[in-house]
């Protein structure tokens, strides 16, 4: 765990940005629930199988990386969660799911690793449903729309460009005058929010 005197180092493949889609008062509780659920998985009798990255060399799994495009393990998830490297809680869930789906993709049904992954996946989905149920309701559409209108001009230029493309596709783009684009924010909210979230590496919708 990083000391308070030194900033946490970003793990590969993750943006240097905090989880911010929850209100400040709600975030600690949500994080604590995620930590508890992850600890439950790691402390399970089969949890050790998924606690570290797959050692393809020692296990002589020469084809593993050709079959599994994005390796993941619960130890990595734990470190990322501890350092708050997930842009939102659903990205945390996506990595946990990837850990188990990888194991079930590479191994055959009936194999010990496959069955362990299936068992822990069921435990995770049950616990995750409880976490989602405990989250506060999202703000009204009008509030989300106002936030988008405020945040969009402050985004990096490349993300602004991607957002404009999406808004144009859904009919939210109005016109471009002297390099400035006018958009209809009444139509732009959800598609643009999905775009910006996916740009950070996660989808807002569970797989």
GROMACS elastic network, one bead per residue, 0.5 to 0.9 nm:
[ bonds ]
;  ai    aj funct       b0    kb
    1     8     6  0.85415   500
    1    79     6  0.83298   500
    1    82     6  0.78447   500
    1    83     6  0.81977   500
    2     5     6  0.82666   500
    2     6     6  0.67941   500
    2     7     6  0.72362   500
    2     8     6  0.58190   500
    2     9     6  0.82802   500
    2    83     6  0.82318   500
    3     6     6  0.56859   500
    3     7     6  0.76692   500
    3     8     6  0.80862   500
    4     7     6  0.70908   500
    4     8     6  0.87015   500
    6     9     6  0.87814   500
    8    83     6  0.64551   500
    9    16     6  0.88887   500
    9    83     6  0.81382   500
   10    13     6  0.84624   500
   10    14     6  0.68926   500
   10    15     6  0.74638   500
   10    16     6  0.62634   500
   10    80     6  0.84386   500
   10    83     6  0.79199   500
   10    85     6  0.69440   500
   11    14     6  0.61033   500
   11    15     6  0.84948   500
   11    16     6  0.88546   500
   11    76     6  0.89769   500
   11    79     6  0.85353   500
   11    80     6  0.70564   500
   11    83     6  0.88025   500
   11    85     6  0.75010   500
   12    15     6  0.85603   500
   13   201     6  0.84299   500
   14    17     6  0.85526   500
   14    80     6  0.86274   500
   14    85     6  0.62922   500
   14    86     6  0.71937   500
   14    87     6  0.84976   500
   14   200     6  0.77326   500
   14   201     6  0.75761   500
   15    18     6  0.85552   500
   15    85     6  0.66941   500
   15    86     6  0.76862   500
   15    87     6  0.74184   500
   15   200     6  0.65682   500
   15   201     6  0.82680   500
   16    84     6  0.89067   500
   16    85     6  0.64885   500
   16    86     6  0.87208   500
   16    87     6  0.85177   500
   17    20     6  0.83796   500
   17    84     6  0.79953   500
   17    85     6  0.65809   500
   17    86     6  0.76098   500
   17    87     6  0.61758   500
   18    83     6  0.89749   500
   18    84     6  0.58541   500
   18    85     6  0.62869   500
   18    86     6  0.67224   500
   18    87     6  0.56035   500
   18    88     6  0.78737   500
   19    22     6  0.74669   500
   19    27     6  0.80036   500
   19    84     6  0.66775   500
   19    85     6  0.75385   500
   19    86     6  0.60245   500
   19    89     6  0.72687   500
   20    23     6  0.72475   500
   20    24     6  0.78012   500
   20    27     6  0.80237   500
   20    87     6  0.69351   500
   20    88     6  0.68164   500
   21    24     6  0.89816   500
   21    27     6  0.85807   500
   21    87     6  0.80751   500
   21    88     6  0.64345   500
   21    89     6  0.86476   500
   22    25     6  0.80183   500
   22    26     6  0.60777   500
   22    27     6  0.56395   500
   22    30     6  0.87435   500
   22    88     6  0.83478   500
   22   135     6  0.87395   500
   22   136     6  0.84972   500
   22   138     6  0.88003   500
   23    26     6  0.53014   500
   23    27     6  0.62641   500
   24    27     6  0.54259   500
   24    28     6  0.75298   500
   25    28     6  0.68338   500
   25    29     6  0.79098   500
   26    29     6  0.56657   500
   26    30     6  0.63713   500
   26    31     6  0.88015   500
   26   135     6  0.77451   500
   26   136     6  0.77953   500
   27    30     6  0.51326   500
   27    31     6  0.60577   500
   27    32     6  0.85407   500
   28    31     6  0.51083   500
   28    32     6  0.60968   500
   28    33     6  0.86874   500
   29    32     6  0.51101   500
   29    33     6  0.63244   500
   29    34     6  0.87481   500
   30    33     6  0.51988   500
   30    34     6  0.63600   500
   30    35     6  0.87277   500
   30    89     6  0.81554   500
   30   131     6  0.70911   500
   30   132     6  0.88706   500
   30   134     6  0.82636   500
   30   135     6  0.72615   500
   31    34     6  0.50543   500
   31    35     6  0.61566   500
   31    36     6  0.86249   500
   31    81     6  0.80096   500
   31    89     6  0.80165   500
   32    35     6  0.50042   500
   32    36     6  0.61681   500
   32    37     6  0.86156   500
   33    36     6  0.50991   500
   33    37     6  0.61881   500
   33    38     6  0.85960   500
   33   127     6  0.88597   500
   33   128     6  0.89073   500
   33   131     6  0.65669   500
   34    37     6  0.51401   500
   34    38     6  0.61182   500
   34    39     6  0.85433   500
   34    81     6  0.83727   500
   34    89     6  0.82496   500
   34    92     6  0.83142   500
   34    93     6  0.88621   500
   34   127     6  0.87842   500
   34   128     6  0.79786   500
   34   131     6  0.75064   500
   35    38     6  0.51427   500
   35    39     6  0.60775   500
   35    40     6  0.85590   500
   35    78     6  0.76976   500
   35    81     6  0.77264   500
   35    82     6  0.83482   500
   36    39     6  0.50832   500
   36    40     6  0.61709   500
   36    41     6  0.87719   500
   37    40     6  0.50474   500
   37    41     6  0.64668   500
   37    42     6  0.88134   500
   37   123     6  0.88120   500
   37   124     6  0.70699   500
   37   127     6  0.63965   500
   37   128     6  0.77494   500
   38    41     6  0.51292   500
   38    42     6  0.62551   500
   38    43     6  0.85713   500
   38    74     6  0.75862   500
   38    77     6  0.84357   500
   38    78     6  0.72145   500
   38    96     6  0.85617   500
   38   124     6  0.80697   500
   39    42     6  0.50265   500
   39    43     6  0.59038   500
   39    44     6  0.84427   500
   39    78     6  0.85945   500
   40    43     6  0.52226   500
   40    44     6  0.61823   500
   40    47     6  0.85441   500
   40   123     6  0.87509   500
   40   124     6  0.87874   500
   41    44     6  0.52967   500
   41    45     6  0.87235   500
   41    46     6  0.82353   500
   41    47     6  0.56805   500
   41    74     6  0.83177   500
   41   120     6  0.65297   500
   41   121     6  0.89374   500
   41   123     6  0.75987   500
   41   124     6  0.73107   500
   42    45     6  0.81134   500
   42    46     6  0.78409   500
   42    48     6  0.64243   500
   42    49     6  0.89077   500
   42    50     6  0.77171   500
   42    51     6  0.65338   500
   42    74     6  0.72618   500
   42    75     6  0.83525   500
   43    46     6  0.79379   500
   43    47     6  0.58332   500
   43    48     6  0.77064   500
   44    48     6  0.77915   500
   44   120     6  0.81676   500
   45    48     6  0.71884   500
   46    49     6  0.59204   500
   46    50     6  0.78866   500
   46   113     6  0.87588   500
   46   116     6  0.61696   500
   46   117     6  0.84075   500
   46   119     6  0.89106   500
   46   120     6  0.79444   500
   47    50     6  0.56598   500
   47    51     6  0.63039   500
   47    74     6  0.84878   500
   47   116     6  0.82810   500
   47   117     6  0.89499   500
   47   120     6  0.78157   500
   48    52     6  0.76681   500
   49    52     6  0.73903   500
   49    54     6  0.87206   500
   49   113     6  0.75793   500
   49   116     6  0.83012   500
   49   117     6  0.88446   500
   50    53     6  0.72611   500
   50    54     6  0.79213   500
   50    72     6  0.86090   500
   50    73     6  0.54012   500
   50    74     6  0.57444   500
   50    75     6  0.75369   500
   50    99     6  0.72693   500
   50   100     6  0.81743   500
   50   103     6  0.88073   500
   50   117     6  0.83383   500
   51    73     6  0.59024   500
   51    76     6  0.79964   500
   52    55     6  0.82286   500
   52    72     6  0.85257   500
   52    73     6  0.56254   500
   52    74     6  0.67345   500
   52    75     6  0.54325   500
   52    76     6  0.73092   500
   53    56     6  0.87375   500
   53    71     6  0.73542   500
   53    72     6  0.65061   500
   53    73     6  0.53774   500
   53    74     6  0.82861   500
   53    75     6  0.76945   500
   53    76     6  0.77747   500
   54    57     6  0.87894   500
   54    59     6  0.82971   500
   54    64     6  0.89180   500
   54    71     6  0.78112   500
   54    72     6  0.82954   500
   54    73     6  0.77588   500
   55    58     6  0.56703   500
   55    59     6  0.61000   500
   55    60     6  0.82135   500
   55    61     6  0.81088   500
   56    59     6  0.52371   500
   56    60     6  0.55656   500
   56    62     6  0.66769   500
   56    63     6  0.86326   500
   56    64     6  0.68319   500
   56    65     6  0.83137   500
   57    61     6  0.65809   500
   57    62     6  0.74718   500
   58    61     6  0.79758   500
   59    62     6  0.85913   500
   60    63     6  0.87233   500
   61    64     6  0.53776   500
   61    65     6  0.84109   500
   62    65     6  0.75417   500
   62    66     6  0.83708   500
   63    66     6  0.52754   500
   63    67     6  0.63562   500
   63    68     6  0.86452   500
   64    67     6  0.52475   500
   64    68     6  0.58898   500
   64    69     6  0.87053   500
   64   106     6  0.73490   500
   65    68     6  0.50172   500
   65    69     6  0.61302   500
   65    70     6  0.81154   500
   65    71     6  0.78079   500
   66    69     6  0.66460   500
   67   102     6  0.89021   500
   67   105     6  0.81370   500
   67   106     6  0.68918   500
   68    71     6  0.61741   500
   68   102     6  0.63873   500
   68   103     6  0.89564   500
   68   105     6  0.78463   500
   68   106     6  0.72540   500
   69   102     6  0.88773   500
   70    98     6  0.79639   500
   70   102     6  0.81309   500
   71    98     6  0.77490   500
   71    99     6  0.71768   500
   71   102     6  0.70428   500
   72    75     6  0.86240   500
   72    76     6  0.69701   500
   72    77     6  0.77515   500
   72    95     6  0.66922   500
   72    96     6  0.78187   500
   72    98     6  0.63687   500
   72   100     6  0.85881   500
   72   102     6  0.77267   500
   73    76     6  0.55485   500
   73    77     6  0.64776   500
   73    78     6  0.88532   500
   73    95     6  0.79238   500
   73    96     6  0.74350   500
   73    98     6  0.81899   500
   73    99     6  0.51661   500
   73   100     6  0.83536   500
   74    78     6  0.60416   500
   74    79     6  0.86718   500
   74    95     6  0.82030   500
   74    96     6  0.66133   500
   74    99     6  0.68810   500
   75    78     6  0.50406   500
   75    79     6  0.63898   500
   75    80     6  0.86784   500
   76    79     6  0.51909   500
   76    80     6  0.61672   500
   76    81     6  0.85116   500
   76    95     6  0.89863   500
   77    80     6  0.51485   500
   77    81     6  0.60329   500
   77    82     6  0.85000   500
   77    92     6  0.70276   500
   77    95     6  0.66214   500
   77    96     6  0.69238   500
   78    81     6  0.51200   500
   78    82     6  0.60539   500
   78    83     6  0.86277   500
   79    82     6  0.50196   500
   79    83     6  0.61657   500
   79    84     6  0.84207   500
   79    85     6  0.85898   500
   80    83     6  0.52090   500
   80    84     6  0.59446   500
   80    85     6  0.51495   500
   80    86     6  0.66958   500
   80    92     6  0.83639   500
   81    85     6  0.62507   500
   81    86     6  0.65763   500
   81    92     6  0.72008   500
   82    85     6  0.78555   500
   83    86     6  0.84063   500
   84    87     6  0.77814   500
   85    88     6  0.87682   500
   86    89     6  0.67672   500
   86    90     6  0.84108   500
   86    91     6  0.59629   500
   86    92     6  0.62894   500
   87    90     6  0.84790   500
   87    91     6  0.68790   500
   87    92     6  0.86915   500
   87   197     6  0.80802   500
   87   200     6  0.72154   500
   87   201     6  0.86645   500
   87   202     6  0.81850   500
   88    91     6  0.56446   500
   88    92     6  0.71655   500
   88   197     6  0.86738   500
   88   202     6  0.83993   500
   88   204     6  0.85426   500
   89    92     6  0.51234   500
   89    93     6  0.65823   500
   89    94     6  0.87796   500
   90    94     6  0.61095   500
   90    95     6  0.87463   500
   90   202     6  0.75648   500
   90   203     6  0.76811   500
   90   204     6  0.65592   500
   90   205     6  0.75925   500
   90   206     6  0.68529   500
   91    95     6  0.63945   500
   91    96     6  0.87712   500
   91   201     6  0.79836   500
   91   202     6  0.54942   500
   91   203     6  0.74034   500
   91   204     6  0.80312   500
   91   206     6  0.87265   500
   92    95     6  0.53865   500
   92    96     6  0.64757   500
   92    97     6  0.87424   500
   93    96     6  0.51455   500
   93    97     6  0.61088   500
   93    98     6  0.84950   500
   93   124     6  0.88016   500
   93   128     6  0.77567   500
   93   206     6  0.77496   500
   94    97     6  0.51297   500
   94    98     6  0.60655   500
   94    99     6  0.87266   500
   94   202     6  0.76492   500
   94   203     6  0.85698   500
   94   206     6  0.69323   500
   94   207     6  0.73459   500
   95    99     6  0.62682   500
   95   100     6  0.89384   500
   96    99     6  0.51862   500
   96   100     6  0.68048   500
   96   101     6  0.87755   500
   96   121     6  0.83675   500
   96   124     6  0.81177   500
   97   100     6  0.53986   500
   97   101     6  0.60081   500
   97   102     6  0.84307   500
   97   121     6  0.70860   500
   97   124     6  0.83610   500
   97   125     6  0.88122   500
   97   207     6  0.85093   500
   98   102     6  0.57944   500
   98   103     6  0.84650   500
   99   102     6  0.54917   500
   99   103     6  0.66154   500
   99   104     6  0.89864   500
   99   117     6  0.81930   500
  100   103     6  0.51402   500
  100   104     6  0.62506   500
  100   105     6  0.85593   500
  100   114     6  0.82926   500
  100   116     6  0.87325   500
  100   117     6  0.50138   500
  100   118     6  0.70191   500
  100   120     6  0.77228   500
  100   121     6  0.62927   500
  101   104     6  0.50094   500
  101   105     6  0.59464   500
  101   106     6  0.85908   500
  101   117     6  0.76052   500
  101   118     6  0.84240   500
  101   121     6  0.84885   500
  102   105     6  0.50368   500
  102   106     6  0.61683   500
  102   107     6  0.84359   500
  102   117     6  0.89195   500
  103   106     6  0.53998   500
  103   107     6  0.59413   500
  103   108     6  0.89618   500
  103   113     6  0.66945   500
  103   114     6  0.59432   500
  103   116     6  0.89294   500
  103   117     6  0.63544   500
  103   118     6  0.88315   500
  104   107     6  0.53560   500
  104   108     6  0.68556   500
  104   109     6  0.72581   500
  104   113     6  0.76439   500
  104   115     6  0.79652   500
  104   117     6  0.65782   500
  104   118     6  0.73215   500
  105   108     6  0.74031   500
  105   114     6  0.82035   500
  106   114     6  0.82875   500
  107   110     6  0.85589   500
  107   111     6  0.65136   500
  107   112     6  0.86175   500
  107   113     6  0.68119   500
  107   114     6  0.56031   500
  108   111     6  0.56069   500
  108   112     6  0.89114   500
  108   113     6  0.85540   500
  108   114     6  0.63392   500
  108   115     6  0.89706   500
  109   112     6  0.84586   500
  109   113     6  0.88364   500
  109   114     6  0.57544   500
  109   115     6  0.68649   500
  110   113     6  0.83908   500
  110   114     6  0.65010   500
  110   115     6  0.61365   500
  111   114     6  0.52313   500
  111   115     6  0.61973   500
  111   116     6  0.85744   500
  112   115     6  0.52531   500
  112   116     6  0.60674   500
  112   117     6  0.85784   500
  113   116     6  0.50720   500
  113   117     6  0.61055   500
  113   118     6  0.85785   500
  114   117     6  0.51830   500
  114   118     6  0.62198   500
  114   119     6  0.86618   500
  115   118     6  0.50242   500
  115   119     6  0.61173   500
  115   120     6  0.86460   500
  116   119     6  0.50946   500
  116   120     6  0.61915   500
  116   121     6  0.83948   500
  117   120     6  0.52377   500
  117   121     6  0.58589   500
  117   122     6  0.85918   500
  118   121     6  0.50297   500
  118   122     6  0.63447   500
  118   123     6  0.88187   500
  119   122     6  0.53598   500
  119   123     6  0.65561   500
  119   124     6  0.88405   500
  120   124     6  0.61097   500
  120   125     6  0.86262   500
  121   124     6  0.50267   500
  121   125     6  0.61553   500
  121   126     6  0.86141   500
  122   125     6  0.51997   500
  122   126     6  0.62399   500
  122   127     6  0.86588   500
  123   126     6  0.53226   500
  123   127     6  0.63022   500
  123   128     6  0.85540   500
  124   127     6  0.51355   500
  124   128     6  0.58474   500
  124   129     6  0.84748   500
  125   129     6  0.60624   500
  125   130     6  0.86831   500
  126   129     6  0.53417   500
  126   130     6  0.66846   500
  127   130     6  0.51802   500
  127   131     6  0.64474   500
  127   132     6  0.88777   500
  128   132     6  0.62449   500
  128   133     6  0.85374   500
  129   132     6  0.51913   500
  129   133     6  0.61330   500
  129   134     6  0.87085   500
  130   133     6  0.50523   500
  130   134     6  0.62963   500
  130   135     6  0.89113   500
  131   134     6  0.52391   500
  131   135     6  0.65562   500
  132   135     6  0.52992   500
  132   136     6  0.86195   500
  133   136     6  0.81210   500
  135   138     6  0.86424   500
  136   139     6  0.87981   500
  137   140     6  0.88201   500
  138   141     6  0.85554   500
  138   144     6  0.86853   500
  139   142     6  0.80882   500
  139   143     6  0.60891   500
  139   144     6  0.64775   500
  140   143     6  0.53446   500
  140   144     6  0.64816   500
  140   145     6  0.86741   500
  141   144     6  0.51078   500
  141   145     6  0.60006   500
  141   146     6  0.85637   500
  141   189     6  0.79249   500
  141   190     6  0.88860   500
  142   145     6  0.50604   500
  142   146     6  0.62152   500
  142   147     6  0.86997   500
  142   186     6  0.84671   500
  143   146     6  0.51044   500
  143   147     6  0.62592   500
  143   148     6  0.86665   500
  144   147     6  0.50521   500
  144   148     6  0.61804   500
  144   149     6  0.86284   500
  144   189     6  0.70032   500
  144   190     6  0.86640   500
  145   148     6  0.51042   500
  145   149     6  0.62248   500
  145   150     6  0.86739   500
  145   185     6  0.65273   500
  145   186     6  0.70092   500
  145   187     6  0.89470   500
  145   188     6  0.77922   500
  145   189     6  0.54246   500
  145   190     6  0.85176   500
  146   149     6  0.50760   500
  146   150     6  0.62604   500
  146   151     6  0.86508   500
  146   185     6  0.82962   500
  146   189     6  0.89387   500
  147   150     6  0.50760   500
  147   151     6  0.60086   500
  147   152     6  0.84058   500
  148   151     6  0.50741   500
  148   152     6  0.57045   500
  148   153     6  0.89272   500
  148   185     6  0.79938   500
  148   188     6  0.85104   500
  148   189     6  0.67475   500
  148   192     6  0.84043   500
  148   193     6  0.78098   500
  149   152     6  0.57288   500
  149   153     6  0.75406   500
  149   185     6  0.68422   500
  149   189     6  0.87460   500
  150   153     6  0.67871   500
  150   154     6  0.77425   500
  151   154     6  0.54197   500
  151   155     6  0.66227   500
  152   155     6  0.54075   500
  152   156     6  0.87814   500
  152   159     6  0.86209   500
  152   160     6  0.66300   500
  152   163     6  0.83303   500
  153   156     6  0.83241   500
  153   157     6  0.86479   500
  153   160     6  0.72804   500
  154   157     6  0.85316   500
  154   160     6  0.85776   500
  155   158     6  0.81699   500
  155   159     6  0.63152   500
  155   160     6  0.61349   500
  156   159     6  0.54840   500
  156   160     6  0.63457   500
  156   161     6  0.88080   500
  157   160     6  0.50042   500
  157   161     6  0.62165   500
  157   162     6  0.87500   500
  158   161     6  0.51173   500
  158   162     6  0.63962   500
  158   163     6  0.87120   500
  159   162     6  0.50079   500
  159   163     6  0.60729   500
  159   164     6  0.85546   500
  159   195     6  0.86963   500
  159   196     6  0.69803   500
  159   199     6  0.77596   500
  160   163     6  0.50433   500
  160   164     6  0.61808   500
  160   165     6  0.87280   500
  161   164     6  0.51587   500
  161   165     6  0.63922   500
  161   166     6  0.88457   500
  162   165     6  0.51670   500
  162   166     6  0.64198   500
  162   167     6  0.87167   500
  162   192     6  0.86829   500
  162   195     6  0.76441   500
  162   196     6  0.82753   500
  163   166     6  0.51764   500
  163   167     6  0.61276   500
  163   168     6  0.85197   500
  163   188     6  0.86920   500
  163   191     6  0.85909   500
  163   192     6  0.56548   500
  163   193     6  0.86092   500
  163   195     6  0.67965   500
  163   196     6  0.73028   500
  164   167     6  0.50372   500
  164   168     6  0.59874   500
  164   169     6  0.85379   500
  164   172     6  0.84892   500
  164   173     6  0.69773   500
  164   181     6  0.78408   500
  164   183     6  0.78775   500
  164   192     6  0.83821   500
  165   168     6  0.51376   500
  165   169     6  0.62659   500
  165   170     6  0.88855   500
  165   173     6  0.82470   500
  166   169     6  0.50744   500
  166   170     6  0.64658   500
  166   171     6  0.87504   500
  166   172     6  0.82896   500
  166   173     6  0.86590   500
  166   188     6  0.81940   500
  166   191     6  0.69823   500
  166   192     6  0.65300   500
  166   195     6  0.76329   500
  167   170     6  0.52207   500
  167   171     6  0.61789   500
  167   173     6  0.54454   500
  167   183     6  0.72989   500
  167   184     6  0.80679   500
  167   185     6  0.86866   500
  167   187     6  0.75810   500
  167   188     6  0.56037   500
  167   189     6  0.88810   500
  167   191     6  0.74591   500
  167   192     6  0.68269   500
  168   171     6  0.51277   500
  168   172     6  0.53764   500
  168   174     6  0.77519   500
  168   183     6  0.81293   500
  168   188     6  0.89735   500
  169   172     6  0.73975   500
  169   173     6  0.77891   500
  170   173     6  0.78018   500
  170   187     6  0.73231   500
  170   188     6  0.76264   500
  170   191     6  0.81160   500
  171   174     6  0.77029   500
  171   183     6  0.88553   500
  171   184     6  0.80128   500
  171   187     6  0.73048   500
  171   188     6  0.84625   500
  172   182     6  0.87895   500
  172   183     6  0.54622   500
  172   185     6  0.67706   500
  172   186     6  0.76612   500
  172   187     6  0.53035   500
  172   188     6  0.57048   500
  173   176     6  0.85126   500
  173   181     6  0.74751   500
  173   182     6  0.63824   500
  173   184     6  0.60905   500
  173   185     6  0.88675   500
  173   187     6  0.89859   500
  173   188     6  0.85453   500
  174   181     6  0.74004   500
  174   182     6  0.53964   500
  174   183     6  0.51916   500
  174   184     6  0.66017   500
  175   180     6  0.83505   500
  175   181     6  0.58797   500
  175   182     6  0.55253   500
  175   183     6  0.73772   500
  176   179     6  0.60769   500
  176   180     6  0.54504   500
  176   182     6  0.63182   500
  177   180     6  0.52643   500
  177   181     6  0.64904   500
  177   182     6  0.80986   500
  178   181     6  0.84305   500
  183   186     6  0.88491   500
  183   187     6  0.86464   500
  183   188     6  0.77620   500
  184   187     6  0.58232   500
  184   188     6  0.64248   500
  185   189     6  0.63603   500
  186   189     6  0.67655   500
  187   190     6  0.80052   500
  187   191     6  0.83547   500
  188   191     6  0.61307   500
  188   192     6  0.57641   500
  188   193     6  0.82351   500
  189   192     6  0.55791   500
  189   193     6  0.60989   500
  189   194     6  0.87495   500
  190   193     6  0.50195   500
  190   194     6  0.61505   500
  190   195     6  0.85894   500
  191   194     6  0.51702   500
  191   195     6  0.62420   500
  191   196     6  0.87865   500
  192   196     6  0.61789   500
  192   197     6  0.85374   500
  193   196     6  0.52474   500
  193   197     6  0.61546   500
  193   198     6  0.85564   500
  193   204     6  0.85665   500
  194   197     6  0.52019   500
  194   198     6  0.60621   500
  194   199     6  0.85226   500
  194   203     6  0.68283   500
  194   204     6  0.62154   500
  194   205     6  0.86783   500
  195   198     6  0.51957   500
  195   199     6  0.61410   500
  195   200     6  0.89665   500
  195   203     6  0.83720   500
  196   199     6  0.50540   500
  196   200     6  0.68390   500
  197   200     6  0.54172   500
  197   201     6  0.70312   500
  197   202     6  0.60734   500
  197   203     6  0.61488   500
  197   204     6  0.65708   500
  198   201     6  0.51020   500
  198   204     6  0.73124   500
  199   202     6  0.72311   500
  199   203     6  0.85607   500
  200   203     6  0.86222   500
  202   205     6  0.85952   500
  203   206     6  0.71075   500
  203   207     6  0.82382   500
